[in-house]
């Protein structure tokens, strides 16, 4: 068994080990999601040669160096390229991607824009002064809150490694030393582990609940109705009381809170809740539960390069943000796109996917996807973490050096390597 | 009551209660008792039942198990079990019981410990 780092989700587990067998992988400590991710190095459908769509419109294999030349020609012939994806790429590949975007005066866009948008920008700017890590949550957080996220399905080892169960410096008894609250619009698996199981009304429950909670904590709350945001008042008051009594609160929030029709109201309220809780000796830390393994890294790299978190238009100097990637794509502002390790055509909203599919696409992927099927040039890539070295940033912004356990198949290069060669030839 | 307790602890088997089988008046009780103890027969000596098809490999059971914390202390602070000493270990994405005899529920101690069951998100671990 050899140590490795899993890039299956944003928890980026670095305490796991694998043994490579002839046709499969044996693992220790990887969750089901992580094991399947790492085991995909043996996927029988894996892409192992570069593909190019010729005049007949069919994708056929070509040598990688020829594909690099074709990519170069495509980028040279087009003046407005879009570089999109990046959350499943190593930090080193992202940096080259940013350089390439800059040189080609294109637009750099990462999945962070669709996932957590401006929150990540604020979060990363906050965290420069805050520097809170998941290890601090394990060591000090005596009240864990999951809001609009179900780690039992999305981040399997989050609770056992950092939040609910582990013992820490000030958490001598692990689970017994913590209060756990889960807020969602339905009964989730994670709720089964919680002291406070709060089911909010799916319409505007979170806004009502947040407003009432801030009022209750400040002592300015008006008399309450029978329910607060769909939660019985007695449960609401009990939750507020335990928040007030906590020393360190770690609040993890997900799509259930931010991807709603009223997020414009709920997100400022969440920020207000955080500052209300951060009083006296009590601390409150908030973490967005990003999905992909290097979403945070893509935002960090982009901020460093352009002072913008994503949606960076390098056609002007200094670079400026594009107002809406949705509008830019559907208005036909781009003439080609590079998509890195992201099945954009399957995951983007219909009109965006449709607009993207009409462009000449250069894609990087380990497996065939809808996006590779529609692409003009496909580069097969080494699986991040399993076959590539480099760095990924965990959801709390901690840099984790990757430990590859296998060489990529013959002829398959890393994304970083291919991007570097394109950059050099251009 | 003593016999029922020993039956639940699997110290005795139902067939050892001969009147149940020999006297017709206990037919209904025999059927009911058989139903009650059927799930127990599928469990290990500890009464612990693991459904691997439900397991997501989250490792909650590894971290909460007091035996694991003793034999591999890093597990208590959230690390994956990596030795062969623990009760639970996540292998190939699914938890395995690799040292059942170390479980605190194992005879003769039979402590009423249920932390692994309580920590399981998906009810893959059940204790009968």
Interface residues (C-beta under 8 A of the other chain):
Chain A: X1 X13 X15 X16 X17 X25 X26 X27 X28 X29 X30 X31 X32 X33 X34 X35 X36 X138 X152 X156 X157 X159 X160 X161 X162 X164 X165 X166 X167 X168 X174 X175 X189 X190 X192 X193
Chain B: X55 X56 X57 X58 X59 X60 X62 X63 X64 X69 X76 X77 X78 X79 X80 X81 X82 X89 X90 X91 X92 X93 X94 X118 X119 X121 X122 X123
